[in-house]
Amino acid sequence: MAILERFQAGAGSDMAPEPLYPQEDTYLDEGNFSPEQKLLHAIRGVEGNHYAWGRMARLLCEDDYYKAYQATSGNFVAVDLFSSFPIFPQIMRERYRDRCFGVGQQMVRDAVSALQSHQDRLRQDLRIPASELLSDEQKKVFRIELNPRKSYGRQLMQTAIADVLYDPPSLTNDEHNNTEALKQKLLRYFRSSTILFGTRHEGLQIDGKGQWQTIKRFQIDKTLFGVFTQLLNSPDKSSDQIADQVYYLMDDLAALFARQCLPIIRSHKVISIDMQDLAKLLEEGRKSFPAEFTNTAFFQRASDFTGDKHIICDGTVLPFGSNTISFYSSVEGALPFYAHSFPHLYRTRYTNKKTGLENDYEVGFLPFAASLASSLKPGGRAVFFPWHIQHSDPEDKNNLTSVERFWRESGLEVEKRVYTREYLVSEMRFREQILTEHSPVFTDHRRKNFTALVVAK
């Protein structure tokens, strides 16, 4: 599969990332309690109510997330709406970094193959001219040292590409300048970076279930410049000659990777929004997860509210400009499920701009719905689950119908998806199955089916 197709491959494709919960058994059993009993005790022992959905949020939203990624252009911004502690946004950040690393692996694999090939047999855009200056013995050394997937040379190049894709430099409309900017950033990594990426799975687990995945960074005592210098070392060449050869080779590789990165590179950002003060949200979040989770690197990253990762908003309208957001998610969020808990959102009137009549809609979150419709990019999507209001009455159902009608009148596509309780619970990991005992969505046992609303622009 081409690099662009791999990068854009969504959930469910043959190139999708590995499952978030790999089957490894590293749980340390203590005493006479089974892993299930210990996990059950740990989760039931939490005090807070800021639990958050991970696996289920992915099940409900991830396909649409990737569809929005493929269908929108420019900067990709995803926003999780009032869904308590931002676990799902961090999951998607980690998965995107993992996808960037996967693309880097493919680029490096192709480059290592190109280094060992006759350049005149390759397409122009895949050629590495500096490899023609390598002797047969040097090419043999490169083949032996770089062919293994875990070799430091390969991993250093893969990490550099993944970092550039995940955190690209500022780009302009000038293709030549953009390629040069990417090349120079890659060269800085090649000359001085000693960082490698690896995947870490943390958290309580039962046969590998219930873990969180993070991309860890670890340091080695080598740079790519040092690795290449060692590989090209020859008694018949001076250190300056070897250095020149290394720089020439790294320059060609950086130029190759920059050309390949440019068509697929885009800024990727996942933001969470909540009405609560950040300090209070963090305090409640720590109460809502057992220590085995809060002590993980994943939880610490999810707790990082610096920069623009997390926004405080009262929910009346969304604080984004027109055509700026690619994806919205709301899984057991304030709107619509907990609407009765936020009267400032739910009972104000809304004036229809076409008719000028105030009584056309009386549902309070229509201003919110209008700002969502406006801020979605063409090709963007939004997923709301569940699409009903807690303790709903006929008026609530009419109000939701009014929101659906408003979005349709605004030119958006509106789709309802029905999930059975049995299906959702069967797809959850053990931690989330326990959360169904606390979630008002699931404690209403009269409800056997749940509806998700998907909006597409």
Buried (B, 14 or more C-beta within 10 A) or exposed (E): EEBEEBBBBBBEEEBBBEEBBEEEEEBEEEEEEEBEEBBBEBBEEBEBEBBBBBBBBBBBBBBBBBBBBEBBEEEBBBBBBBBBBBBBBBBBBBBBBBBBBBBBBBBBBBBBBBBBBEBEEBEEEBBBEBBEEBEEEBBEBBEEBBEEEEBBBBBBBBBBBBBBBBEBEEBEEEEEEBBEBBBEBBBEBBBEBBBBBEBBBBBBBBEBBBBBBBBEEEEBEBBBBBBBBBBBEEEEEEEEEBBEBBBBBBBBBBBBBBBBBBEBBBEBBBBBBBBBEBEEBBBBBBEBBBEBBBEBEBBEBBBEBEEEBBBEBEBBBBEBEEBBBBBBBBBBBBBBBBBBEBEEBBBBEBBBEEEEEEEBBBBBBBBBBBBBBBBBBEBBBBBBBBBBBBEBEEEBEEBBEBBBEBBEEBEBEBEEBEBEBEEBEEBBBBBBBBBBEBBEBBEEEEEEEBBBBBBBB
